[in-house]
Amino acid sequence: MTRRIGAAALLAAFLAAGITVCAADDISVPVPTIVIYPRDVIKENMLENRSISHRPQSGAIAETRAQLVGKVARQTLLPGNLIPTAAVEEPRLVTIGHQVRLVYNSGGIVIVTYGLSLQSGTAGELVRARNIDSGVNVSGVVQSDGSLLVGGL
């Protein structure tokens, strides 16, 4: 025997089960579940999906969790609010004014020393630093381990 359920009852059943119901034109986007403060690293458990009825301008807001998880908030993100893509950034691996390892690698010769970072930077960015021993300013590419590759390979 088939039982007919009204639309309102069906919607209530879906919501009670935690199922998000979206209209055909709706999209589901991640929003914070808690207040995320500037310089906080965004984690998976800080986000939930929310259905919105209009498609925002491309690139205006984060549309997937992959665009957010592991990134750092540049501004305060409030629970339930959409997250502008400009409100998050890659984590800074090198911070201005802090000690940084300088690596020169060429033809099997590796020279490692330390410098003082003159700029902040994320992986792949070119930043300047001052060699602590010689006082010479050098430029290098930020590596994933937070060191600067200053020459060679």
C-alpha positions, -999 to +999 in steps of 0.1 A: +000+000+000+014+034-010+009+063+014+010+099+001+029+124+021+024+162+018+053+184+007+055+201+041+057+167+059+083+155+035+104+186+040+101+183+078+113+146+076+143+156+055+153+184+078+149+162+109+172+136+092+198+163+086+193+162+048+198+194+030+170+201+004+179+224-024+158+237-053+171+229-088+189+263-091+202+262-055+238+255-047+254+243-015+283+263-001+304+260+030+298+285+059+314+287+093+297+269+123+317+290+148+334+324+148+367+322+129+391+349+138+419+365+117+450+343+114+430+311+125+437+281+103+403+268+089+396+232+097+370+208+082+350+207+115+346+245+115+324+244+084+289+232+074+270+234+041+243+260+034+220+261+005+218+295-014+193+303-041+214+325-063+248+317-079+272+344-068+296+360-092+324+335-100+352+338-075+333+361-052+326+335-025+342+301-016+320+275-032+338+244-020+355+232+012+387+227-007+389+264-012+389+269+026+404+240+046+440+246+055+438+283+046+441+312+071+413+337+078+423+373+069+392+387+087+366+375+112+342+350+097+308+347+113+287+316+117+263+310+089+277+338+067+291+333+032+329+334+030+344+358+004+374+343-014+394+375-005+388+367+032+412+337+032+448+332+022+475+306+021+493+302+054+525+323+057+555+300+060+580+329+064+572+359+087+588+393+085+614+398+112+618+361+120+648+339+114+647+319+082+669+291+069+687+301+036+696+273+013+719+274-018+719+242-038+739+239-071+757+211-087+756+189-056+769+217-034+745+227-006+752+256+016+728+263+045+729+295+067+704+317+084+689+350+077+664+375+090+633+377+068+626+411+054+592+401+040+564+375+048+556+349+022+537+317+013+551+287-005+564+296-040+567+334-033+599+353-038+609+371-006+639+390+006+661+382+037+693+395+052+721+370+058+728+371+095+766+364+091+774+387+062+746+413+063+740+408+026+704+410+014+693+380-007+661+369-025+648+334-024+617+313-031+598+301+000+598+263+002+572+241+017+593+236+048+596+274+054+632+278+041+643+300+013+659+286-018+683+314-027+701+300-057+711+270-077+685+245-088 
